[in-house]
């Protein structure tokens, strides 16, 4: 651990906290709190607070050319983007490979705040050349509060009726001082999200206020069944909700440049699965491959536009849910109780039990032919099923199609597990977002 790295606390350090090297410092991430079963049910039955995305990902872009600069990086259109709105922004490299994605909020005509791994990380320094813009990394927390009772928690904390805050909009609000240790109101940026198909909100603000805000949400949330969501269970939400996530379902060229291995031999030390570990393209995704092609608009130039539009004209693969056969899953576990080489463990609630899970990719087969990759493997305690997201050939992506997933590490023992193509998102029968609260 280098001396120049500073300790960063996105929320109070509770039992189970682990640390992970990050940029620009050491990021403490809580692995598990009340157990993965109640945590994984929270966004269906009550709500959760998650602080693992805090620190280093908030980027302020401000100046007369802020809009033009961000447009030059993002596949999204910025034309219908009023102050108070948010977009799910996607940035690519010249080959049309996703470099990063996340939320961009518009705070003023010339001011945007991005919650992504860039642009300073994912755009080359010369990208801002010629633009009258100031780009600054903010030392901010990001707390997600999600689930059917999340609105009740936030309305009590703020004393406001928040039912008019629509999906992908944000506003300034205040956490009332009577719920804070300081006794003074604290202004927060309150955003309504829900790309993973559940009622969900985010709270943003300066890191020095993070512990007080986190504790207030958790204490008030007790009345509404709140759980603290750890990093262990976080990606269950994204696989159930059909929202592919950088580092959970795929990796990016930008990630590889940020986290190289010590000897340079393997860009991601946790790369695993039946796919050859040197095949990094299998671990990357394009907007079309993750079913985000509709976000790409032709009203502006952006990095990778030619490659994205070529793929839109002739798409090959898309992303769907894969339901794993329960009998085959049990055969994987039974191999642990037999002599000889066993299969890699299908751990719960996520597999494999490693960080950088997006570096894990397994072959998907149809009629004996390789048609794509499976990633983001989770056990859904709600559905009592193993699920993953499959990036597969479009002509095999019809719901009900039977495929096989080659489970095991490249060069070792493997097993073909039967799976069925299912609707995405799995959690809400293919519906996007959530209806406005009554």
N, C-alpha and C positions, 0 to 999 in steps of 0.2 A: 504494500500500500504506500504510494508515494506521498511525500510530506506536503506537496502543494494541494492535494485533494482535501476538500473540506467536508465535514460531516453535515448531511442534510436530513432534516427530520420533517417529512411531509405530514406526519401525524404523530401523536404520542407513541412511545415505544411500549407496546404491550407484549406479553409473553408470546413467543413464537416468531418474533421478528428476526429476519435474516437480512444480510446486506448484499448488494449487488453493485459492482463497479459500473458507473455510468458517467455521463457527461452533463455538467461539468464537475461532478464530485461523486462522493459515495452516497448512493440512494438506499435508504433503509426501506425494506418492503416486508410487511407482515405476511407470513406464509399462511397461517390458519389461526382462527380464534375459537369459535364455539363448536368446531367440527365441520367437515365438509358437507355432511348431510343437511343439517339445518341451514347452513350458508347457501347451499345450492337450491333450496326451496324458497329462499327469501324473496326472490323477484317474482314468484307466483303467488305466495300466500301473504306476505307482509312487505318488507322492504329491507334494503341494506345500505350501508355507507362504505365506500371503497376509496382509499387514498393512495393506491399504488401508482397512479399516473402523475403524481405531483412532482414538480421540480424539473426545470430544464426544457420543458416542451412548450412553454408559452412564449410566443414571439410577437413583439409589437412592430408593425410596419406602418410608418407614418410619414406623410409628406405629400406634396402636390401630385407626385407620380405613383403613389402607393397602389392605386387600382391597376394602373398599367403594368407595374412591376409584378404584382401577384398574378395578373392575367398571363404574363409571359412564362410563368412557371406552371400554372394549373390548367388542366384540361377543361375545367368548368367555365361557364360564362359568368361574367360579373355584371351583366346588363340589368337584370332584374334582382338587384341586391340592395335593398334600402337599409338605412341605419336601423339597427335593432334586429336584423335578420342574421341567420347563420347558413353556411353551406357545408356539405361534406366535400372537401377539396381533395383532389388527387394530383400528385406531381409525378412525372415520368422522366426517364432519361431519354437520350436520342433514339434508343431502340424500342421505345414504347413500354419499357419495364417500369413497374411502380417503384418509385424511390421513397415515397412516404404518402400518408393520407391522414386526414383528421379534420377537425372543425376549424373554420375561419368565421369569426364574428366581425360584423361591421359596427364600429363604435362612433364613427363620424364620417363625413364625406371623404376625408383624407387619412383616416385611421382605421386599421384592421388589427385584430389580435388573433393569432393562429395558435391552435393547440395541436401541433404536428411536430415531427422530428426535423423541421426545417422552416424557413428556407436557408438559414445559415449553414446547416449541416448538409442539406440535400441539393442546394444550388451552388454552382461554382461561384467563387468570389466575383468573377467578371460579369455574372448575371445582372448585378446591380449597376454596372457601369453605364453611365448615360442617363440614369434615372435620378430624379430629385427626391430621394427617399432616405429615411433613417430606419435601419433595422436593428432591433435590440432584443436580447434574450431577457425575459422577465423572471425574477425569482418568485414565482407564484405557486400556490397549491392548486390542485384540481381534485375536488371531492365529488364522486358520483353518489347520488341518492336515488335509488330506483326500486320499483315495485308498486303494487296497488295502493299501499298506504303512504307512499313517499310524499304525495301532495298534502296529506293531512299533517305530516311532520313539519313540512316547510311552511304551511299556513300558520301553524301554531308558533313556530320560531319567529316568523316575520310579522305576525298579526295582520296579514294581508289576505285578500281573496286573490288567489293566483290562477283561477280557472280560465282567465282570458289569455294566459300565456300559451301561445300555440306552438306546435311542433316546429323545431328549428328557429325559434326566436329567443331573445335574451333581453334582460332588463336589469337595472340597478334596484336592489332591495336592501333591507337592513335586518340583521339578526338582532332581536331586542335585547337590550342590556340586562334585563331580569334573568335571562338564561345564560349569561356570560360571566365568567369569574371576575372580569374588570367592572361589571355593572354598567358599562357604557355600550350604546348601540354600535355595531360595526357594519359598515357598508360592504355588500358583496355583489359580485356579478352573478346573477341567477339565470341559468339557461335551461331550456327544455330540450332534451335529446330523446333517444329511444330507437336508434337504428337497430338495436338487437330485439326490437318488437315488444318492449315492455314500457310502461309509464316510467319515465326517467328524467332526472334533472341533474345539473351540475352546479357546483358552487366554486367560484374562482376568486382569488384575492392574494395579497402579499403573503409570503411565506411566514413572516413573523406573527401573523394572526392565525396561522393554521391550527395550532394545537387547541386554542380556545374555541374556534369554530367547530372543529371535529368533535370535541367533548360535548359541546352544546347540542349538536345534532344527535349524538349517541344517547345522551341523557334524556332529551325530550322524546326521542324515538322509542324509548322503553315502553311507553304507553301503547305504541302502535306495532310492537313486535319486531323492532329493528334488529338486524344482525350486522356485525362487522364482517365484511367480506374480505378474505385474504387472497393473496396472489395464487394460491393453490387451486382455488375454485373459480377464479375470474373467467377463464376461457370456456368454462361450461356454458356460461351466458352467451358467448359469441357463436358457439357451434349450434346450440339449441335455437338461437335467434337468427341463424343464417347470415351472420355478418362477419366475413373473413377479416382477420386482423393481422397486421404486421407483427411478427415475432411469435404469433400463436398458430397461424395457418400458412404463412410464407415468410420469407426473408427478402431483403432488398440489397441491391449493390451498395447503398449508403450504409446499411448496417455492417456489411463486411468491412468497409473502410474504417468504421468506427471501432470494431471489436475484432481485430486480427488475432490469430493464435500466436503464441510466443515465438515459435520457430518459422511461422509463415507457411507451414505445410497444409494447414486446413483452415479456411477462413472462419469457420464456426466449429469450435471444439466439440459442441454437442450435436453436430450433424450425425444423423442416424437413420435407420429404416432400411427397407429392402432396395431402395434406389442407391446407385453408386454414389458414395459420399463426395466424389470429385465432380459430379454433375450438378453444378450450381443452377443451371437454367431450370432444372426440375423444381428448384426451391424458390424460384422467382415467379411472379405473376404479372399479367397485364391487366388493365382495366376490363377488357373484354372477357378474359378468362374468369374473373371474379364477379361477372354480371354487373359491372359498373359502366359498361360502354355507353349507357344513356346519359352519363354525366358529361361526356365529351361533346363540346360544341364547336362549330366551325366558324364562329363569329370573331375569332381572334387567333393569333399565332402563339404557340407555346412549345416548350421543349418536347420533342417526340411526336409532334402532330402528324407528320407523314406516316410514321409507323403505326400509330393508333388508328388513323383513318384507313390505312391499308387492311388492317385486321378487321375493322368494322365492316368493310366491304366483303370480306371473306372469312368469317369467324370459324374457328375450328373447335374450340373447347369452351365449356361453361362450367359453373360451379353448382353442385346440388348436394343434398343431404344423403348420406349412406347409413342405412340401418344394418348393424352387424348381426349375423346369425347367432343366437344365444348358445346353441349346442356347440358351435365351433369355438366360441369364446371359452366355454368350459373345458374344451380340449386343450386350449392353450394353458389354462391354469393347471390342468391335470399333468402336463408335462413336467411341472416342478416336483411332482411326487414320484417320478419314474427314473430309473437309472439312465445314464447317458446325458447327452447335451439337451438342456431344456430350451424352450422358446423364451424370448424376452418377455418379461412380466407385463401384462395388461393392467397397469396400476389404476386405481380409482382415486379421485374422479377424473384425472387426466392421465394420458399416456403419451409419450414416455415420461417418467418422473425426472425431468430435467428442465433447465432453463433453455431459452431460445428454442421453444418447441417447433417453431416454424422451420427449423433446420431438419426436422424429421419428416420424411416423405416415404410412403409405401406405394409400390406399383398397384394399379387397378387393372384387372384383366377382364375381357369379355370374349367369350368363345376362344379362349387361349391366346388372345392378342392383347398387348399392352395398349390401354386407351387413355391413360392419365395417371393421376396421383391422388392419394388419400392423405389428409393431414388434419390437425386439430381434433385428435381422438379424445372423446370424453365419455364418461359414464353418467347418464342422466338418471339421478335418483328419482326425479319426478316421473319420467316415462319408464323407468326400470329397463333401460336399453343402453347399449354402447352405440354411439353415433360418431361420425366424422364428416368432414366436408370433402367431397370429391371434385377435383378439377378434371373433367373427362370430356371425351369427344362428344359433340352435340348429338350425333346420330345414335348414341347409346344412353342419352340422358333422359329418356322418357320414364316417367314415374312407373314403378313396378318392375323395371328391368333388373334381372338378376346378374350380378357381377361377382368377381372375387377380388379380395384384397390380399396381397402377399405380405404377411406379417413376419417380421424378423429382420435381423440386421444383415446387410450386404456381406456376402462371403461366409455367413454362418448358417445356422439352421433356420429354415423358414417354413411357413404353413400357409396355404391358401384358405382364407376365411370367406365364406359366402356372405354376401351383402345385397341389399335391395335399394335401388334408387328411390328416394322419397322426396316429398315436397320440401322446398326451402323458401322461407324459414319453417322449420319443423314445429316450433313452439306455437305459432299462431296460424297454421294452415295456409301459409303463403301470403298473408296480408302484411302490408308494409305499414310501419308506425302504429300508433294507437289513436283511437277516437278521443276527441276532447273530453275531459272530465265533465260530468253533469253538475 
